[in-house]
Amino acid sequence: MKQALKISFFIVSLSFCVVSWAAAVIETARGDVRAGAAASSATSVAAGQRIQQGATVVTGPGGMATLRFDDGQAVVLAQNSEFRVATYSFSKEDARKDRYVFDLLRGAMRSVTGLLTGRNPSAYALRTPQATIGIRGTDFMVAIVNPAFLNVLSGTITAANKAGTVTFGAGSTGTVPSATQLATAIPPSSLPPSVASTFGELSSVAVSAGAVGTAAAAEAAAGGITPGAALGILGAIAVGIAIASDDDGGTPGTTGTTGTTGTTGTTGTQ
């Protein structure tokens, strides 16, 4: 009995290791791309590598990276950027448990969050030094050059800070001077040349909101475990647990309520 329980617990623990996925994977990486618990300790990463909640991703000069999260959303980081996954909680079964809090500390990024439209868009928050960005199922870009600049490719975003909240629709461009000044709409021609160039590069990246579980599948493939193989392992685990259970109760009378004949047991001679 004890031996069977030990085997079962070991196998169940192994199953959790197999299906425990990270918050995101590096879908593409070009040039200097690093990740770690902090920017100062970040080390080089490559496409297919996992990114955990709490990680900071840094790109250097000429670097660019695309992060694909388990819920399907994508983040594209421009060069010289620092991005942190502050909080990431995704429940495929219950959208009320979703919570995504990201920090753009410097540089520029593009966020593609279309799948959140039908789930829980209020669960999303992108924090910058000037404002917190909320979404309504959106493809947008942000650049921090003090002030911050915004551009919405599709959908709707909000920029909220101590001065209030401003909504930007598809095709609009805006700026947030500081954390105490209200965001305002501006014509695209008012963007600084460096920001206009960065937005042009980010918008040219072919990226869309992927299917739920995309990051998990990509991570499995990167680690040499395909989704099919993972399911196969879990199937073997289930069989192993069943065998361990059968072997333990195979002796008549050992699990019966009378403890002698086994006629009322759940296994044994029945």
N, C-alpha and C positions, 0 to 999 in steps of 0.2 A: 504493500500500500504506500509506504513512505517513499520507496524507490520510484514508483509510478508517479507520485505527486511531484517529486523532484524533476523527473523528466518532463512532465507537463508544464511546470513553471518555467523550466529552461526554454522549452519550445515556444511558449507564449511570449517570453521575454524576447526571443529571437524574432518573433513575428512583429513586435513593436518596432524593433530596429529596422526591419525591412520596409515598413510602411510609414515611418516617421520622416516626413519630408521637410525641407527648409522653407523659409518664407519665399525665396526666389532663387533663380539661377541666373548666371551671366549668360545671356543668350548670344550676344556678340561682344567682342572686345578688340579694340584697335589701339595700338601704341601702348602708352603707359597707363595701365589700369590696375589699381590696388584696392584691397579691402582688408578690414580688420576691426577690432573693437573700438579703435580710435584712429584718426588720421595719422597720428604720429607713429603708430605701430602697424599701419597697413602694409601688406605685402602683395606682390604681384599675383594677379589672378588671370585665368584664361576662360574661354568660352566653355560652358558646361559646369563650371564650378558653383557650388552652393553658397548662398548668402543667407545668414541667419538674422532673426529679429535682433536689433541692437547694433548691427554692423554698420560701418561707415565705408562708403565706396568713394574712392578718389581717382580723378583722372588728371594726368599731367599734360604738358604742352603736346598738342597733336593727338592726345588720347580721346577715345570715345567708347562708350559702352551702352548696351541695352540690357536692362534687367527685366525678366519675365516672372511675374508673381503667380502663386498657385491659383488665384481667382481669375487669371487671364489678363489682368492689366499689365501695361508695360511702361517703363521709364527709360528714356534715352538721355544720357548724360553727355554734355559737350565737353570740350577740353577745359582743363583748369577748373574743375568743379569738385564740390564736396557734398555728398548726399548721405543722409543717415536714415535707416529704417528704425524709427523710434519705437513704434508699436505696430505689430502685424498679427491680426487674428482673423481667420477666415473659416467659416463653417458652411460647407456645401449644403447641409441640411437645414440650417437656420440662419437666415440673413440678419436676424436681430443680434447675432453674436459677432458680426463683422466689425472690425475696427482697424483702420489704416491711418497711422500718423507718421508723416515723413517730414524731414527737415532738409531744406536746401540751404546750406550754410554759405556757399559761395559758388560762383559760376552760373551755368545755365542748364536747363533741362526741358524735356518734353514729356508730358504725361498723357497716356492714352487709356482712358478708363471707361470705355463704352458699356461694358457689361454691368457696371454698377447702376445703370439707369433703372433697370427692372428689379434691382435688389434693394440696396440701402445706401443711396448716395450720400446721406448725411453722415455715414460712417467714415468718410474720407476727409482728411485735413492735411494740407501741405503748408508747413510753417516756414516762413522766411523772416529775416530781421524786420521787414517793413509791414508785413501783413500775413494773415492766414488765408489760404486759398481753399474754397469749397467748390464742389462740382455738382453737375446735374447730368452726368453721362457725357464725357467731354474729351476732346483732344486739344490740349493747350500747351503753351510754352511760357517759361519764366526765365528772366535773366537778372542777376543781381550785380549792379555796378554802382549802387548807392546814388540814385534811387533804384527801385526795382521796375522792370518793364514786363508787360504781359501781352500775349497775343493768343487769341482763341481761334483755332482752326475749325472746330465744330462744337456744338453743344453750348453750354452756359457755365460760367464760373462766377464766384463771388470773391471779393477781396475785402476782408474785414480786419479792422484794427481799432485803436482807441477812438479814432475820429468817426467811425461808423462803417457801414457795409455798402459796397457798390457792386452792381451786377454788370457783367460783360457778356454779350452774346456772340454768336459765331461771326467771324470776320472783323471783330473789334480789336483795337490795340489800346493799351492803357499804361499808366505809370503810377507808382506809389512812392511819393517823395520820402516818407519816413513813417515810423510806427504811430506818429501822432498827427499825421496829415492824411486826408481822405484821398483815396484813389481817384484818378480822373482819366477820361478817355482822351486819346491823342491821335492825330493822323499818323499812319505808318511812316510818312516822310519825316516825322519828328524823331524817329528812333536814331540813336547814335550809330554811326557807320559800323562799329564793331558789333553792336547788338543786332543790327539788321543782317549782317553777314552770318552771325551765329544762328539766328532764327531761320535764315535761308537754308543753312546746312542741316539743322534739326528737322525742318519740315520736309526735306528731301529724303529722309530716311524712310524706307518702306517698312512701316510697322502698323499694327492694328491690334485691337483688343482680341486676345486669343481665347480659346475655349477654357473652361474651368478645368484645372488639373494639368494645364500645359507645362508648368514648371516642374511638377512632380514627374511627369513623363520624361521631360528633358533630363532631369537629374538622374533618373533611373538609367537612361541610356548612357549618360556620361560616366556613371559609376560602373558600367558593365552589367547592369541588371535592367533588362527591358521590362515594361509593364506586364507582358505575358509571362516572363520568367518569375516575376515577383508573385503573380497570382498562382503560378505553379508551386512555388515555395510554400505559399500560404495553404494551398491544397494539401501538400505533403504534411504540413504542420497539423492540419485538421485530422488527417488520417492517423498520424502519429499519436495524437491525443486520444483518438478513439481506440487505437490498439492498446495503449497504456491502460485505458479504463477497462477494456475487456479482459486483459491479462490479470488485472487486480481482482476482478470479481468472478473469475472463472471457476473457483472452487465452490461447490454447492454448500450453502448454509452460512457462508462468511459474511454476507450482507443482509441476510433476512432479519426481520424484526424479532423473531424468536431466538435467533442466535444458534439454533440447533439444526433444524431441518432445512431452512432456506426456502420453504415453500412460499413465503411472502416477500422474498427478496426481489430487488430490481434487476439483478442479473443472476448468474449461476445456472441452475438447471432449467430455468424457464425458456 
